[in-house]
Amino acid sequence: MELRNLAIFAEIATAGSLAAAGRRLGLSPMAASRGLAALETEAGARLVHRSTRSLSLTPEGEALLPHARTILDEAAAALAAIRPAARGVAGLLRVGCSAAFAHRVLLPLVPRLLAAHPDLRIEVLAGEGLVDLTAEGLDIAIRHADLPDSSLIARRLARSRRLLCAAPDYLARCGRPTTRADLAGHECLRLSGVTHWGFADGLRVPVAGRFAANTFPSLHDACLAGLGIAVLADWNVAPDLQAGRLEALDLVDAAPEPRDVWAVYPSRRGLTPRVRLLIDTLAARMPGGVES
């Protein structure tokens, strides 16, 4: 199987269209279509359902996709082994993470990574829910919670604290809580559906307030606007604390439970040079970073 045709197929699976796959690979839609047709002829099966609006994989395509990505990764690794060190790592690195992590941690690193590695491409898929790495074609995802048992390989990037935070304006109007019991008298900014906050000693405390949202960036913005108290990650609010836009609230009887930051990828084979580059860069960049 030709690597170019496998690359076209893998990009179609990710992008959902021939035109987008062609753009990513520097090919015309016609060239991408011919490459896919050649691969299907060689495979002896239709790999992609075609419609006027989008493309989707057939069962045969779903079965081939992980093998195609493995072949492409191994080819990239082979080239990396003989390429001049000055060229750095190469290929497309697809990263899944929360919007807050992308904004505060990942995106500020991207210019330096691209400048140091001219043949590297980075695509960030930011969202709040857990993603299926294989289905989304991700090389790596960043997660902020205890990891369920799975086939994924995980590395802890940083030991992350969560902080109770409020704007000075809110504290001037409503006072400063000093114990967990005091939270009952405050506006607590919560994720939608959340009724309790967890603390490091295992106790869960009921909280309430007039504002809730389904994303942490929304809670962060509400906290900055003085709407109440929020539980936010230390890596996310460090600039706001330093600038005085927010204040951290230290309770005398407990601290919020920590949420370590993890990098996860599908398998040991998934630890390509570009994935290792990102892991090492993030671990060095984040407060509380963990040595490899």
KEFITI-203403 format. One record per residue (C-alpha): chain; x, y, z. Coordinates in steps of 0.1 Angstrom, whole numbers. Each point is the difference from the previous one (the first is absolute). Example, Ala and Ser with C-alpha at 12.3 -4.5 7.8 and 13.67 -1.06 7.14 Angstrom:
BEGIN
<kette = A&px = 123&py = -45&pz = 78>
<kette = A&px = 14&py = 34&pz = -7>
REM end
This chain:
BEGIN
<kette = A&px = 0&py = 0&pz = 0>
<kette = A&px = 13&py = 34&pz = -9>
<kette = A&px = 6&py = 23&pz = 30>
<kette = A&px = -15&py = 30&pz = -18>
<kette = A&px = -33&py = -19&pz = -5>
<kette = A&px = 0&py = -11&pz = 36>
<kette = A&px = 6&py = 36&pz = 10>
<kette = A&px = -30&py = 11&pz = -21>
<kette = A&px = -22&py = -26&pz = 15>
<kette = A&px = 11&py = 9&pz = 36>
<kette = A&px = -6&py = 37&pz = -7>
<kette = A&px = -35&py = -7&pz = -14>
<kette = A&px = -8&py = -19&pz = 32>
<kette = A&px = 10&py = 30&pz = 20>
<kette = A&px = -13&py = 29&pz = -21>
<kette = A&px = -31&py = -17&pz = -15>
<kette = A&px = 5&py = 13&pz = -35>
<kette = A&px = 23&py = -5&pz = -30>
<kette = A&px = 6&py = 37&pz = -4>
<kette = A&px = 11&py = 5&pz = 36>
<kette = A&px = 22&py = -31&pz = -2>
<kette = A&px = 16&py = 13&pz = -32>
<kette = A&px = 7&py = 34&pz = 15>
<kette = A&px = 17&py = -15&pz = 30>
<kette = A&px = 23&py = -20&pz = -23>
<kette = A&px = 5&py = 26&pz = -26>
<kette = A&px = -21&py = -19&pz = -26>
<kette = A&px = -28&py = 9&pz = -23>
<kette = A&px = -34&py = -16&pz = 7>
<kette = A&px = 4&py = -20&pz = -32>
<kette = A&px = 34&py = -13&pz = 11>
<kette = A&px = -15&py = -9&pz = 34>
<kette = A&px = -29&py = -18&pz = -16>
<kette = A&px = 23&py = -20&pz = -23>
<kette = A&px = 22&py = -10&pz = 29>
<kette = A&px = -30&py = -12&pz = 20>
<kette = A&px = -13&py = -19&pz = -30>
<kette = A&px = 34&py = -17&pz = -5>
<kette = A&px = 1&py = -10&pz = 36>
<kette = A&px = -35&py = -15&pz = -2>
<kette = A&px = 9&py = -19&pz = -31>
<kette = A&px = 31&py = -14&pz = 17>
<kette = A&px = -20&py = -9&pz = 31>
<kette = A&px = -27&py = -16&pz = -20>
<kette = A&px = -27&py = 18&pz = 20>
<kette = A&px = -18&py = 33&pz = 3>
<kette = A&px = 16&py = 19&pz = 29>
<kette = A&px = -21&py = 32&pz = 0>
<kette = A&px = -37&py = 7&pz = -4>
<kette = A&px = -4&py = 30&pz = -23>
<kette = A&px = -29&py = 24&pz = 1>
<kette = A&px = -7&py = 35&pz = -13>
<kette = A&px = 7&py = 15&pz = 35>
<kette = A&px = 26&py = -21&pz = 17>
<kette = A&px = 21&py = -31&pz = 0>
<kette = A&px = 0&py = -28&pz = 27>
<kette = A&px = 19&py = -32&pz = 4>
<kette = A&px = -15&py = -34&pz = -9>
<kette = A&px = 6&py = -29&pz = 24>
<kette = A&px = 30&py = -10&pz = -22>
<kette = A&px = 13&py = 36&pz = 3>
<kette = A&px = -4&py = 0&pz = 38>
<kette = A&px = 20&py = -33&pz = 1>
<kette = A&px = 28&py = 14&pz = -22>
<kette = A&px = 3&py = 34&pz = 17>
<kette = A&px = 20&py = -9&pz = 31>
<kette = A&px = 24&py = -21&pz = -21>
<kette = A&px = 4&py = 29&pz = -25>
<kette = A&px = 8&py = 24&pz = 28>
<kette = A&px = 26&py = -24&pz = 14>
<kette = A&px = 17&py = -4&pz = -34>
<kette = A&px = 1&py = 38&pz = -4>
<kette = A&px = 14&py = 5&pz = 35>
<kette = A&px = 27&py = -27&pz = -6>
<kette = A&px = 9&py = 16&pz = -33>
<kette = A&px = 3&py = 34&pz = 17>
<kette = A&px = 21&py = -15&pz = 27>
<kette = A&px = 23&py = -16&pz = -25>
<kette = A&px = 5&py = 33&pz = -18>
<kette = A&px = 6&py = 18&pz = 33>
<kette = A&px = 28&py = -25&pz = 9>
<kette = A&px = 20&py = 11&pz = -30>
<kette = A&px = -10&py = 37&pz = -5>
<kette = A&px = 24&py = 27&pz = 11>
<kette = A&px = -4&py = 8&pz = 37>
<kette = A&px = -3&py = 37&pz = -9>
<kette = A&px = -33&py = -7&pz = -18>
<kette = A&px = -16&py = -13&pz = 32>
<kette = A&px = -31&py = -22&pz = 1>
<kette = A&px = -25&py = -2&pz = -28>
<kette = A&px = -36&py = -9&pz = -8>
<kette = A&px = -34&py = 10&pz = 12>
<kette = A&px = -6&py = 1&pz = 37>
<kette = A&px = -37&py = -1&pz = 9>
<kette = A&px = -7&py = 10&pz = 36>
<kette = A&px = -32&py = -2&pz = 20>
<kette = A&px = -4&py = 21&pz = 31>
<kette = A&px = -24&py = 23&pz = 19>
<kette = A&px = -6&py = 35&pz = -13>
<kette = A&px = 16&py = 15&pz = 32>
<kette = A&px = 31&py = -21&pz = -4>
<kette = A&px = 3&py = 9&pz = -37>
<kette = A&px = -3&py = 37&pz = 8>
<kette = A&px = 22&py = 2&pz = 31>
<kette = A&px = 27&py = -27&pz = -6>
<kette = A&px = 1&py = -16&pz = -34>
<kette = A&px = -5&py = 29&pz = -25>
<kette = A&px = 27&py = 22&pz = 15>
<kette = A&px = 25&py = -28&pz = -7>
<kette = A&px = -10&py = -6&pz = -36>
<kette = A&px = 20&py = 28&pz = -16>
<kette = A&px = 33&py = -11&pz = 16>
<kette = A&px = -7&py = -37&pz = -9>
<kette = A&px = -7&py = 9&pz = -37>
<kette = A&px = 30&py = 22&pz = -2>
<kette = A&px = 23&py = -26&pz = 14>
<kette = A&px = -14&py = -28&pz = -22>
<kette = A&px = -7&py = 12&pz = -36>
<kette = A&px = -16&py = -33&pz = -11>
<kette = A&px = -24&py = -3&pz = 30>
<kette = A&px = -37&py = 8&pz = -4>
<kette = A&px = -23&py = 3&pz = 30>
<kette = A&px = -38&py = -2&pz = 2>
<kette = A&px = -18&py = 6&pz = 33>
<kette = A&px = -35&py = -13&pz = 6>
<kette = A&px = -13&py = 18&pz = 31>
<kette = A&px = -31&py = -10&pz = 19>
<kette = A&px = -13&py = -9&pz = 35>
<kette = A&px = -10&py = -36&pz = -4>
<kette = A&px = 22&py = -31&pz = -1>
<kette = A&px = 8&py = -10&pz = -36>
<kette = A&px = 7&py = -34&pz = -16>
<kette = A&px = 36&py = 4&pz = -12>
<kette = A&px = -3&py = -27&pz = -26>
<kette = A&px = -33&py = 12&pz = -14>
<kette = A&px = 12&py = 36&pz = -2>
<kette = A&px = 34&py = -9&pz = -13>
<kette = A&px = 18&py = 17&pz = 28>
<kette = A&px = 36&py = -7&pz = 8>
<kette = A&px = -3&py = 12&pz = 36>
<kette = A&px = -26&py = 15&pz = 24>
<kette = A&px = 4&py = 20&pz = 32>
<kette = A&px = -23&py = -10&pz = 29>
<kette = A&px = -6&py = 15&pz = 34>
<kette = A&px = -16&py = -28&pz = 20>
<kette = A&px = 6&py = -35&pz = 14>
<kette = A&px = 4&py = -23&pz = -30>
<kette = A&px = -22&py = -30&pz = -4>
<kette = A&px = 16&py = -33&pz = -8>
<kette = A&px = 5&py = -2&pz = -37>
<kette = A&px = 24&py = -9&pz = -27>
<kette = A&px = 14&py = 35&pz = -1>
<kette = A&px = 35&py = 8&pz = 12>
<kette = A&px = 1&py = 29&pz = 24>
<kette = A&px = 27&py = 22&pz = 13>
<kette = A&px = -5&py = 25&pz = 28>
<kette = A&px = 11&py = 35&pz = -12>
<kette = A&px = -5&py = 20&pz = 32>
<kette = A&px = -14&py = -2&pz = 35>
<kette = A&px = -27&py = 26&pz = -3>
<kette = A&px = -17&py = 17&pz = 29>
<kette = A&px = -35&py = 14&pz = -2>
<kette = A&px = -7&py = 33&pz = 17>
<kette = A&px = -30&py = 18&pz = 13>
<kette = A&px = 1&py = 34&pz = -17>
<kette = A&px = -20&py = 32&pz = 0>
<kette = A&px = 4&py = 35&pz = -14>
<kette = A&px = 10&py = 28&pz = 25>
<kette = A&px = -33&py = 17&pz = -8>
<kette = A&px = -20&py = -30&pz = 10>
<kette = A&px = 19&py = -4&pz = 33>
<kette = A&px = -5&py = 37&pz = 8>
<kette = A&px = -38&py = -4&pz = -5>
<kette = A&px = -5&py = -34&pz = 15>
<kette = A&px = 28&py = -7&pz = 24>
<kette = A&px = 26&py = -27&pz = 0>
<kette = A&px = -8&py = -36&pz = 10>
<kette = A&px = 24&py = -16&pz = 25>
<kette = A&px = -16&py = -35&pz = 4>
<kette = A&px = -19&py = -24&pz = -22>
<kette = A&px = -32&py = 8&pz = 19>
<kette = A&px = 4&py = 36&pz = -10>
<kette = A&px = -5&py = -10&pz = -37>
<kette = A&px = -37&py = -5&pz = 7>
<kette = A&px = -4&py = 38&pz = 2>
<kette = A&px = 18&py = 7&pz = -32>
<kette = A&px = -7&py = 0&pz = -38>
<kette = A&px = 19&py = -31&pz = -12>
<kette = A&px = 6&py = -2&pz = -37>
<kette = A&px = -6&py = -35&pz = -11>
<kette = A&px = 2&py = -23&pz = -30>
<kette = A&px = -36&py = -8&pz = -12>
<kette = A&px = -14&py = -29&pz = 20>
<kette = A&px = 27&py = 2&pz = 28>
<kette = A&px = -15&py = 3&pz = 35>
<kette = A&px = 30&py = -8&pz = 21>
<kette = A&px = 37&py = 10&pz = 1>
<kette = A&px = 26&py = -26&pz = 10>
<kette = A&px = 28&py = 6&pz = 25>
<kette = A&px = 34&py = -16&pz = 5>
<kette = A&px = -12&py = -19&pz = 32>
<kette = A&px = -27&py = -17&pz = -20>
<kette = A&px = -29&py = 21&pz = 13>
<kette = A&px = -25&py = 13&pz = -25>
<kette = A&px = -17&py = 33&pz = 8>
<kette = A&px = -34&py = 11&pz = -15>
<kette = A&px = 3&py = 33&pz = -19>
<kette = A&px = -25&py = 23&pz = -17>
<kette = A&px = -1&py = 32&pz = -19>
<kette = A&px = -19&py = 19&pz = -27>
<kette = A&px = 25&py = -6&pz = -28>
<kette = A&px = 11&py = -33&pz = -15>
<kette = A&px = 16&py = -9&pz = -34>
<kette = A&px = 11&py = -30&pz = -19>
<kette = A&px = 36&py = 11&pz = -6>
<kette = A&px = 28&py = 11&pz = 23>
<kette = A&px = 9&py = 30&pz = -22>
<kette = A&px = -36&py = 13&pz = 7>
<kette = A&px = 5&py = -5&pz = 37>
<kette = A&px = 33&py = 17&pz = -2>
<kette = A&px = -14&py = 30&pz = -17>
<kette = A&px = -29&py = 1&pz = 25>
<kette = A&px = 25&py = -1&pz = 28>
<kette = A&px = 20&py = 29&pz = -15>
<kette = A&px = -33&py = 20&pz = -4>
<kette = A&px = -6&py = -3&pz = 38>
<kette = A&px = -30&py = -23&pz = -2>
<kette = A&px = 13&py = -24&pz = 27>
<kette = A&px = 25&py = -26&pz = 11>
<kette = A&px = 13&py = -27&pz = -23>
<kette = A&px = 23&py = -30&pz = 2>
<kette = A&px = 26&py = 4&pz = -27>
<kette = A&px = 34&py = -17&pz = -8>
<kette = A&px = 32&py = 17&pz = 12>
<kette = A&px = 15&py = -1&pz = -35>
<kette = A&px = -31&py = 18&pz = -13>
<kette = A&px = -2&py = 29&pz = 25>
<kette = A&px = 36&py = 7&pz = 7>
<kette = A&px = 2&py = 31&pz = -22>
<kette = A&px = -33&py = 13&pz = 16>
<kette = A&px = 14&py = -5&pz = 35>
<kette = A&px = 32&py = 17&pz = -9>
<kette = A&px = -18&py = 30&pz = -15>
<kette = A&px = -24&py = 3&pz = 29>
<kette = A&px = -31&py = -7&pz = -22>
<kette = A&px = -8&py = -30&pz = 22>
<kette = A&px = 9&py = -10&pz = 36>
<kette = A&px = 5&py = -35&pz = 13>
<kette = A&px = -21&py = -9&pz = 30>
<kette = A&px = 17&py = -22&pz = 26>
<kette = A&px = -25&py = -18&pz = 22>
<kette = A&px = 12&py = -10&pz = 35>
<kette = A&px = -16&py = -34&pz = -1>
<kette = A&px = 8&py = -14&pz = -35>
<kette = A&px = 11&py = 6&pz = -36>
<kette = A&px = -17&py = -10&pz = -32>
<kette = A&px = 9&py = -35&pz = -12>
<kette = A&px = 29&py = 1&pz = -25>
<kette = A&px = -4&py = -10&pz = -37>
<kette = A&px = 33&py = -11&pz = -16>
<kette = A&px = 6&py = 7&pz = -36>
<kette = A&px = 6&py = -31&pz = -22>
<kette = A&px = 11&py = -6&pz = -36>
<kette = A&px = -16&py = -31&pz = -15>
<kette = A&px = 7&py = -17&pz = -33>
<kette = A&px = -11&py = -33&pz = -15>
<kette = A&px = 30&py = -23&pz = 5>
<kette = A&px = 37&py = -2&pz = 4>
<kette = A&px = 3&py = 1&pz = -38>
<kette = A&px = -19&py = 34&pz = 3>
<kette = A&px = 30&py = 16&pz = 17>
<kette = A&px = 13&py = 15&pz = -33>
<kette = A&px = 27&py = 26&pz = 1>
<kette = A&px = -26&py = 28&pz = -4>
<kette = A&px = -21&py = -14&pz = 29>
<kette = A&px = 31&py = -2&pz = 22>
<kette = A&px = 9&py = 35&pz = -10>
<kette = A&px = -33&py = 13&pz = 12>
<kette = A&px = 0&py = -20&pz = 32>
<kette = A&px = 35&py = 12&pz = 10>
<kette = A&px = -8&py = 36&pz = -9>
<kette = A&px = -33&py = 0&pz = 20>
<kette = A&px = 16&py = -17&pz = 30>
<kette = A&px = 28&py = 27&pz = 0>
<kette = A&px = -24&py = 29&pz = -4>
<kette = A&px = -27&py = -8&pz = 25>
<kette = A&px = 1&py = 9&pz = 37>
<kette = A&px = 6&py = -33&pz = 20>
<kette = A&px = 13&py = -17&pz = -31>
<kette = A&px = 11&py = -36&pz = 4>
<kette = A&px = 33&py = -13&pz = -12>
<kette = A&px = -1&py = -27&pz = -27>
REM end
